[in-house]
Amino acid sequence: MKEKFDRLMEILKDVSDLNKAAGVLSWDQQTYMPPAGAEARSEQLATLSKISHQIMTGEETTRLILELEPWIDTLDPDSIEALSYKRLRHEFDKIIKIPSDLIVKFAKAQGLSSNAWVKAKNESNYELFRPHLQQIVDLLKEMVTYLGYQKRPYDTLLDLHEPGMVTDEIFPVFQQLKDGLIPLVKYCTSKDNQPSDAILHGDFPEKAQWDCFAEIVRTMGFDFNRGRQDATEHPFTTSFSPNDVRITNHISPEFLAGGLFGIIHEAGHGLYDQGLPVEYEHLPIGGTSSSGVHESQSLLWENVAGRSRPFWQYFYPVLQKYFPDNRNLKNNDAEAFYRAINKVTPSLIRIDADEVTYNLHIFLRFELELEIFEGKLDLKDLPEIWNERMYSYLGIRPRKDSEGVLQDVHWSEGMFGYFPSYTLGHVLSVQIYELATKEHPSIPDEIAAGQFSTLLKWLNKNVHAHAGKYDSRELIRHITGGTLKAEPYLNYIQKKYHELY
């Protein structure tokens, strides 16, 4: 039976290579491809998706998967073969239900939708994007009918990003966070001792930002021999191998924090991808555990480390080096910068949000997604409802679509069910960091000295090395010995911001 398993892995290597090739085309579409290439690119991506689907659901693949099941049951559940089969079977049992022509339609729609979103955002015109969004939603609803669900249609979409997790499982965690964060926002914004964030605004030349950010993420441990940094409309990270990881960023010459924390966030994703075992690369477990675990890594670096005092004790002089003519940086110190980057100010744009208000942005999107897929929200009403929810959560209202419903790229790519991963990532980032510092109490002092190897090696060993062997619940149990909990995150953020304010 081992020979049959090896043959199945050979087939899956072809599927993996096809998917990575599609990933290269998608990366190019969002970085260097001319806008007029959208239609041809959507056809190319659709063809690769079709071939991949045909191989995954083909006669030989199906036969081998079914024949191997009794043998897998005799193995150690923690063996590479058993874990690979478990991950594969979870994906196979879904993909076998979806017709090939629906996969092709969805891939074409994604390709066209992404470009339509860029144009609509630049023109701040939701109506340019709405027909594409409607098609994406309709196709996803059709997929849900094939895949099925036990309680909520949204469970099927959530499972695409958080395998095994259901909507009702994350509700209590989200509610607990809401109950803790909303009063904290009111507390911070009502205080008289508001920090100034003027230091983050001014003239920050783009070239200097690119060079500065490269030094920061290289010091963190991102390997530019196995990765690169490029410009895009909305920051993202993609990986074609642990030895080929692409991080992207969007820079504003007048506002430093957006690009700065955008690149630290994406570098966190990149460090996870570069830390995956190369020997698992083409196996079903070769990817990452889940989107929430992936976000835990980016948010650990962006917020828990990147918005800490020790981080800027080291990197503030680096900023001053790259922007020598900026008076705000020259006339202030690391403590002023630390207070500025942690100022609590309800903002319209999610990726620019502070730690305290960020998850309120996620709750808004999560609620809207639920309502869309439960038939309670018509897409023609989405901008108005978005704006009303934004006001109810954060007390501010978008003036135009680009500040509201068009700000995120995710829906144009069909990534419904992904946004909860950001909140799950916030919660998990604190649990993981606390475990790392409990084992290595020297980590904060090392960060203040620009030394990140102890933290990165701990993450490599305890998170990255597991790759996709476990789903998020299993990995959390493996790392922490428990379950996902809101309390550590709430304790961390309340302690930090009550000290600041």
Beta strands, then each sheet from edge to edge (+ up, - down):
strand 1: 227-231
strand 2: 237-241
strand 3: 244-249
sheet 1: 1+ 3+ 2-
end
